[in-house]
């Protein structure tokens, strides 16, 4: 089972540069085995073209490395914090994709203008507050990054299933899903809608967000008990 977990994480990591979401070694993907409480994540600083399934590092939910000769991604504590807080997710992806990162660096949510966005999110993609100097320099920066994400979802009363991405202020996006493959798909969608939002704002700087009726129709036809899109009843 753990070999399969490493394979899933490996394939998800390779998908990131394939979809144009990664420059250099920025970014990572992880997949969790909930029953065992262990997740597989990319090793730190290893070029994507050099990765092998065996390179994936296994870490438990206490933060202990349980398998692997390489150091896990420096973002491992953030992934662990999200796995602990969002119990239904099976994978996490972090990228520095250009358009989504532009919104993050500006400290702005990605506004929901159209139905492409509504197919994945039940509203604008949220952005966290800026991290404090103590959070940044206190020795647990990556864990505190996870904390500000969780804080944003608690304050906004957001369901992680309805909002499967967040922008970390001054940093970049994190996405998640029931599987790591789904988290990759959401990362692709997040970059796509960020690009479209920027173009829409150029065309119409005062553009209003999508009408509630259209948002509800497009989101709920793909998500939830009344979903009817696709062959299996869900996106």
C-alpha positions in Angstrom: 0.0 0.0 0.0 2.8 2.4 0.8 4.5 1.7 -2.5 1.3 2.6 -4.2 1.1 5.8 -2.1 4.6 6.8 -3.2 3.7 6.1 -6.8 0.6 8.3 -6.6 2.7 11.2 -5.1 5.4 10.7 -7.7 2.9 10.9 -10.6 1.2 13.9 -9.1 4.6 15.7 -8.8 5.5 14.9 -12.4 2.1 16.3 -13.5 2.9 19.8 -12.1 5.7 20.8 -14.6 3.7 18.9 -17.3 0.8 21.4 -16.8 3.1 24.4 -16.7 2.5 25.0 -12.9 6.2 24.7 -11.9 9.4 26.7 -12.5 12.7 25.2 -11.4 11.9 23.1 -8.2 9.2 25.4 -6.8 6.2 23.4 -5.6 5.3 19.9 -4.4 2.5 17.3 -4.1 1.7 14.9 -1.3 -0.7 11.9 -0.9 -1.9 10.4 2.3 -2.9 7.0 3.5 -5.5 7.9 6.1 -5.7 4.5 7.6 -2.0 4.4 8.4 -1.7 8.1 9.1 1.3 8.4 6.7 1.8 10.7 3.7 4.2 10.6 0.8 5.8 13.9 -0.4 8.4 15.1 -2.8 12.0 15.3 -1.5 13.4 18.8 -1.0 15.1 20.6 -3.9 15.2 17.6 -6.3 14.7 18.4 -9.9 11.5 17.0 -11.3 13.2 15.3 -14.2 15.4 13.4 -11.7 12.6 12.1 -9.5 11.8 8.4 -9.1 8.9 6.8 -7.1 11.5 5.5 -4.6 12.5 9.1 -3.9 9.2 10.0 -2.3 9.6 10.5 1.4 7.1 9.0 3.9 6.1 11.1 6.9 3.6 10.4 9.7 1.1 12.9 11.1 3.3 13.6 14.0 5.9 14.9 11.6 8.3 11.9 11.9 10.1 10.7 8.8 9.3 7.0 8.6 10.9 6.1 5.3 13.3 7.7 2.7 17.0 8.7 2.6 16.3 12.2 1.3 14.9 15.1 3.3 11.3 15.8 2.6 10.1 19.1 1.1 10.6 22.1 3.2 6.8 22.6 2.9 6.1 19.3 4.6 4.8 20.9 7.9 2.2 22.9 5.9 1.0 19.7 4.2 0.8 18.0 7.5 -1.2 20.9 9.1 -3.7 20.7 6.3 -4.0 16.9 6.5 -4.7 17.3 10.3 -7.3 20.1 9.8 -9.1 18.9 6.7 -9.9 15.3 7.4 -11.6 14.5 4.1 -8.7 15.4 1.8 -6.4 12.8 0.4 -3.8 15.0 -1.3 -2.2 18.5 -1.2 -0.5 20.4 -4.0 1.6 23.6 -3.7 2.7 25.5 -6.8 4.0 29.0 -7.7 2.0 29.1 -10.9 2.3 32.7 -12.3 -1.2 34.0 -12.3 -2.5 32.5 -9.1 0.8 33.6 -7.4 0.3 37.2 -8.7 -3.0 37.3 -6.8 -1.4 35.9 -3.7 1.5 38.4 -3.9 -1.0 41.2 -4.1 -2.9 39.8 -1.2 -6.1 39.5 -3.2 -8.6 36.7 -3.5 -9.4 35.4 -7.0 -12.8 36.9 -7.7 -15.5 34.6 -9.1 -16.6 36.2 -12.4 -17.9 33.2 -14.4 -19.0 29.6 -14.7 -15.6 28.1 -15.3 -14.6 29.3 -11.8 -18.0 28.1 -10.4 -17.4 24.6 -11.7 -14.7 24.2 -9.0 -15.3 26.8 -6.3 -18.4 27.9 -4.4 -17.1 31.5 -4.4 -13.9 33.5 -4.8 -10.7 31.7 -4.0 -9.8 33.0 -0.5 -6.5 34.6 0.5 -5.0 34.5 4.0 -3.9 37.4 6.1 -0.3 38.4 6.0 1.9 36.4 8.4 3.4 38.2 11.3 7.1 38.7 11.9 6.9 36.2 14.8 5.2 33.6 12.6 7.8 34.0 9.9 10.9 34.1 12.1 9.9 32.0 15.0 11.4 28.7 13.8 8.2 27.0 12.6 7.5 29.1 9.5 6.0 26.3 7.4 3.8 25.1 10.2 2.6 28.6 10.8 1.8 28.9 7.0 -0.6 26.0 7.5 -2.0 27.7 10.6 -2.9 30.9 8.7 -4.7 28.8 6.1 -6.7 26.9 8.7 -7.5 30.2 10.4 -8.8 31.7 7.2 -11.1 28.8 6.7 -12.4 28.9 10.3 -13.0 32.7 10.1 -14.7 32.4 6.8 -16.7 29.3 7.7 -15.5 27.7 4.5 -15.9 24.1 3.7 -12.6 22.8 2.2 -14.7 20.7 -0.2 -16.4 23.8 -1.5 -13.2 25.9 -1.6 -10.4 23.4 -2.5 -7.7 26.1 -2.8 -6.3 29.0 -0.9 -3.8 31.8 -1.6 -1.2 32.4 1.0 -0.6 36.1 1.2 2.7 37.2 -0.4 3.4 33.5 -1.2 1.4 31.2 -3.5 -1.5 28.8 -3.8 -2.2 25.5 -2.1 -4.8 23.2 -3.4 -6.3 19.8 -2.2 -8.8 17.1 -3.1 -10.1 13.7 -2.2 -7.0 12.3 -4.0 -3.7 13.9 -4.9 -4.7 13.6 -8.6 -7.7 15.7 -7.9 -5.5 18.2 -6.0 -3.4 18.5 -9.2 -6.6 19.1 -11.3 -7.7 21.9 -8.9 -4.2 23.4 -9.1 -4.6 23.5 -12.9 -8.1 25.1 -12.6 -6.9 27.6 -10.1 -4.2 28.9 -12.4 -6.7 28.9 -15.3 -9.3 31.0 -13.5 -6.6 33.4 -12.1 -5.5 34.0 -15.7 -9.1 34.6 -16.8 -9.8 36.9 -13.9 -6.8 39.1 -14.7 -8.0 39.3 -18.3 -11.5 40.1 -17.3 -10.4 42.9 -14.9 -8.4 44.3 -17.8 -11.4 44.4 -20.0 -13.8 45.6 -17.3 -12.1 46.9 -14.2 -15.4 47.4 -12.4 -16.7 43.9 -13.2 -19.1 42.4 -10.6 -18.8 38.9 -9.4 -21.1 36.2 -10.7 -24.8 36.2 -10.0 -25.8 33.8 -7.1 -28.2 31.9 -9.3 -25.6 31.1 -11.8 -23.0 30.2 -9.2 -25.4 27.8 -7.5 -26.4 26.2 -10.8 -22.9 25.5 -12.0 -21.4 24.5 -8.7 -24.2 22.2 -7.5 -24.6 20.4 -10.8 -21.1 19.1 -10.3 -20.9 18.8 -6.5 -23.1 17.5 -3.7 -26.1 15.2 -3.5 -28.0 16.7 -6.5 -25.0 16.6 -8.9 -25.8 15.4 -12.4 -22.8 16.3 -14.4 -20.7 13.4 -15.9 -21.3 9.7 -15.8 -20.9 9.0 -12.1 -23.0 11.9 -10.8 -20.0 14.0 -9.8 -17.2 16.0 -11.5 
